[in-house]
Amino acid sequence: MKRTAFLTWFTVGHLANDWPIASLWLVVPTVGLAMGLSPTEVGLLFTIVNIGGALGYLPAGILTDYASNRGRLLLVTFWWVAVGYALAAMARGYWDLAILLAVAGMGNAAWHPIAAGVLAHESKDGRAQALGVHAIGGSVAEVLAPLSAGILFLYFDWRAALAISALPTLVLGVCFLPVARAIPRVERKGIRQQDILDFLNTWRQGNGLRVVLMICLYNMASMALLGMIPFYLVAAHSFTAAAAGFTFSALLVVGALAQPWAGKVSDTVGRRPVLIVGNLTAGLASAALVFQPSLWIMLAAMAVAVAALDSIRAAVLAAAIDVTGRREGTTVGLAFVLMDGIGALGSVLAGIAAAFSWLHMFGLAALFSLGATALTFVIAFRRPEQDSSAHADYLSHRLPAATGLGSVTDR
């Protein structure tokens, strides 16, 4: 129960932190329609937002591994996000909005390597499952925030909808105070240049480089679909903003619920089969969209593709951590840089492809997923028993009893 409470708070914190950025899946296409933007400009806006966020991932990850008070770092992210998106709602033009959303996204980005780093460090014998539980918060935000934004658009313009979307983050910033104090402190470490160089060298060649390429292609496929599907539904099928929000939210439900299960399976049988099935399924479903079947079949294929990619996200992160076996925060920070930095190019490339035709866009997403599948076959993944043996080196940290959260590893 104590471990469950700990994971619950992190999951809810993740939901609140991701809520405003998840609303962008519908807000940005609505901005595009209001400003008369092209698909390329909409895709570029998503890319700028994600590149801005990518700038926050690695520094936050490094701080997680070398700072003592990780709870305080998590608290800062809530306030950064709430204030940042409120300011973005007052942007006057396209580039003002892009820059402000990118800056606000840095705070949201920082939450992920800090929270995931803490969970991975404290759950060495089941890190993918723990990351999967934590990921539910972000996935639920991706399901409910666009739906909420669609409802808000019935009564408000995009500026008010974006400002209101920052309220959950503000509320959790207050509620998370006792939880932040309860997060175990770790020994403060000095940052050595050689440690950073050794870490980066791990990813520049051999197996590390193959994992990097797989992560990039995986998220390029995800960003291509998520960035363009709402715009496609509105532009090609005349969906209203509310209808597109409801449909997009429905597409995300299965993947959100499947993440802990897929993470647990990858902890048990290994990363490779889970990642192959997820990426291959997404690739085939995206390829089916190229043939432009009826709308209902297209929606079903979209749901399969999005769910397949979303469900394996925790396994992708765990595979990255497995490469080093330590420096969890820094590793997760690097993984998110790859996913939301380089991987975010999937949005703008999909926008460029959509300018030719929607068939090109879906075909491009299929190629990204199939490329990630091919790379998964040549990556040397750590065996599940290796993670179990690593747990012997784990030093348990107890949380203050007053918070009712207990030890992170209590079962």
N, C-alpha and C positions, 0 to 999 in steps of 0.2 A: 504493500500500500504506500509505503514511504517513497519508494522509487517511482511508483505510478504518479504520485503527487508532483514529484520533481519534473518528470517528463511532461505532465499535464501543463504545468506553468510555462515550460519552454515552448510547448506546442501552441498554447494560447498567445504567448508573446510573439511567436512567429506569425501567427494569424494577424495580430494587430499591426505588426510592423510591415507586413506585406499588403495589408488592405488597400492603402492608397495607390501603391504601384500596380496592384492587380486590377484596380478600377481603370487603369490606363488602357487595358485591352479594349475597352469600349469608349473611354474618353477620347483617346487619340483619333480613332476613326471619325468620331463625332466632330472633333476639332477640324479634321480634314474636310468634312462636308461643309462645315460652317465657314472655313477659310477658302474653300474651293481648291484644295490640294490634290495633287496627282497621287496615284499609288506609290510612285517612287519617293515622293516627299513624305508620305505617311510612313513608309518603310524606313526612310532616313531618320525621321523623328524617333522611332523606336530604337534605331541603332545608336543615335546620340545619347539617348537616355541610358541605354545599357553600357555604353562605353564610359559614361560618367560614373555609373555604379561600379564598373570594373576598377576604376582608380582607387576605390575604397576597400576593395577586397584584400589585397595582399598586405597593405600596412596594418589592417585590422587583424589579419591572421598572424602576422609577426608579433603584434602586441599581445595576442592571446597566449603565445608560447613563452613570452618573456616578461609579461606583467604579472603582478601578484593578485591585484583586485580585479578579477574579470567581471564581477557583478556590476561594478561601477561603469565599466566599458559598455555593458549591455544597456544600462540606463540611459547613457548618452545617446544611443541610437534612437530611442523613442522620441526624444525631444527634437533631435535633428530632423527626423522624418516629419513630425507634426508641423513644425515651423516651416520647413522647406516646401512642403506641398501647399501650405496655406499661401506662401509667397508666390508660388508658381501659378496659383489661381488668379493672381492679379497681373499676370504677364500681358503685355500690350500687343505683341506680335509673335510671329513664328519663331524667330531666333531667340527672343527673350524667353519664350516658353521652353524651348529646347534646352537652353543653358540652365534655367532654374530647375527644371525637372531632372537634369543630369546632376546638379549639386544636391538636390533633395535625395536622389537615388543613392548617393554616396553613404548617407546615414543608414538607409535600408540595407545597402550592401554590407555594411560593417557588421550588422547583426549576425549574418549567416556564418562566416568563419569563426566568430567568437562563440556563438551558441553551439555550432556543430563541433568545434574544437573541444569545448568542454565535454560534450556528450561522448565524443569519440575517445577522449582520454579516460573518462570514467566508466566506459562500457567496452573495454577491449575485447571481451569474449562475445560480443554481439553488436558490433558498432553499426552494421548496416541496418539492423532492425531498429536500434535507437534512433538512427538518422531518419529512418522511414517514419517512425512515430512523430518525430519533430517535423518532418516534411508535410505531414497531414495539415498542420496549421497553415502553411503557405498554399497548399492545394485547396483547402477549404476557402481561403481568401480568394483564390483565383476562380472558384466556383460562385461564391456569394457576392463578391465585390462587383463584378460586371453586372450581375443581376440587380444588385442594389443601385448601381449607376443607371441602369436602364430605367428603373422605376423613378429615380430622381429626375431623369430627363423629361418625364411627363409633366413636371412642375417647375423645373429650374433649367438654366442654361449650363453649359459645361463648366464654367467658372465656379458656380455655386456647388455643383455636383462634386467637383474636385476638392473644394474646401471642406465640404461635409464629410468626404471620404477620409479625411485626416483625423476625424474625431475619435475613432476607435484607438488609434495610436496614442493620442493624447491621454485617454482614459487609462490605458494599460501602463503608460509611463508613470502614473501615480500608483496603480495597484501593484506594480512590480517592485516597489521599493523594498518591502520586507524579503522578497525572494532574492533580490540582488545581494542583500546582506548575508543571506544564507548560503550563497554559492561558495564552495570551499576555496580558500586561498591557496596558492602554490608558491613555492620558493621563487623569489625574484631572481632572474638570470640576466647576466650582461649579454648584450648583442655583440657577437664577434663577427668580423668581416669574413673570416674563413668559414664559419658555419654557414653563412648565407651563400658563399661561393660553392661550397660542397653541395648544398641543397639544390642550387640551380643546375649544377653539373649533372645531377641525377636525372634531370628532365631533358637534357640536351641531346641525348644519344640513346641508342639501344631501346630497351623495353620502356623506359620513361618517355622517350619521344613518341613511341607508338601509342602509349596511353594518352599523351597530349593530343595527338591527331584524332584519336577516337572520340575524346571528349569534345573537341571542336566540331567535328562533323555531327555528333549526336545533338548538340545544342543548336547548330545551324538548321538542322531539320526541325527541331522543336520551335525555334524562333520564326522560321519561315511559315509554319502552319499557324501558330498562335497569333503572329503579327498580321496575317492576311485574311484569316477565316472571317472575322467580324466584318472587315471591309468588303470581302467577297459577297457575303450574305446581303449586305445593304446595297452594294453596287450592281451585282448580277441578278439578285432575286427580289430586290425592292423590299427587303425587310425594314421595319422601323427600328430605331435604336433600341427600344424596349424589347422587341422580338429578337433582335440579334443578341442582346445581352442575355436573355433567357436561354436561347439556343446554345450560345457559347458556354454558359454555365453548365448546362446539361451535358455538353460534350466532355467536360472535365471531371465529372463525378466519379466514374469508374476508376480512372487513374489515381485520383486522390485517395480513394479507399484502399487501393491495392498496394500502395507503397510499403507499408509495414510488412505485409505478407511477402512481397517480392524481395524486400531486404532480408527477411528471415530466411527465405529459401536460398539466397545468395550466400548467407553466412553458413548454411548447412551443406549445400552441394557445390558451392563455388560460384564465382562471379561470371565465368564464361557462358554457361548455358542460359542464365537469366538475361545477360546483355545481348546474346545472339537472338534469342526469341523476341525480346522487346524491339530491338532495332530492325530485325527482319520483318516482323509483323507490321511495324510502322511503314517500312519501305514498300511492302506489297500493297498495303491499304492506300498509301499515297499514289502509287502507280495506277491503282484502279480508278482514282479520281480523274486521271488524264482522259479516260474514255467518256467522261461527262454522262454518267447514267442519270436516271431520274433523281429529283431532289431528295427524296426519302432515302434512296440508296447512297447518295452522296453524303448525306448527314450521317448515316450508319458507318460509312467508310472513314469519314472524318473522326467520328467518335472512337473507332478502333485505333486509328493512327495516333491520335492525341493521348488516349489511355495507355497505349503501349509505351510511348515515350515517357509519359509522366510517371508511370509505375516503376520504372527502373532507375529513376533519378538518384535514389539513395544508394543503390548498388554502384552507380557510376562514381559517386563521391567516395564510397568505401574502397573501390578499386584504386582510386588515386591515393588514398591514405595508405593502402597496402604497399604501394611502391616504396615508401620510406619507412613505414612502421613506426614513425615518431614524428615530432613537430606537427601534431595534428592540425592546429590552428593555421599554421603557415601553409600546409598542404591544401587544406580546404580553401584557404584564401586564393592560392594559385589556381585551383580547380575552378573556382567561380570567376576568376579573371579570364580563364580560357573560355568558359561557357558564356559569360555575359559580355566579355570583351571581344575576342575573336569570333566566338560563336554568334554574337549579335549581328555579325555581317550577314547572317542568314536572312534577317529582316529586310535589309536594303537590297540584297541580291534577289530576294523573292519579289520585292516591289518592282525592281527593274524587269524581272521576268514577266510579272503581271502586266507591265506596260505593253508587252507583245501580245500576251494572251494568258488567261487563267490556266490553260493547259500547260504552258511553259512553267508557270509557278508551281503547280502540283508535281510536275515532272522533276523539277529541281529539288523539291523536298524529298522525293523518293530517292534521288541519287545520293543526297546527303545521308539518309538512313542506311541505304545499302552499302555506302562507303564505310560507315561506322561498323556495320556488320562484318565486312571483310577484314577490317583491322582487328576486330575482336578475336578472330581465328589465330592471329599471329602474336598476340600478347601473352606473355608468361604471367599468369595470375597466381597469387599466393593461395596455397591450399587451406581449407577451413581449419585443419588441425594446427596449422602454424599460428593462426590467430588465438586458438585456445591455449597454446603453450606460452604465447606472449603475455597472457593474462597473469601468469605467475609473478611477473615483475610489477604488477599493479599495486600501488599503495592506496588503501582505502581512505577516503576523506569523509568525515562525519559532518553533517549539517547540524546547526544548533537545534535542540529539541523544541525550543519555543516556537519555531516556525512550523513544526509538524511535518517537515519534509524528509528528515532522516538521511541515511546514507544513500548515495546514488546507486550503490550496487545492492541494496536490500531488495529481496525478492518476495 
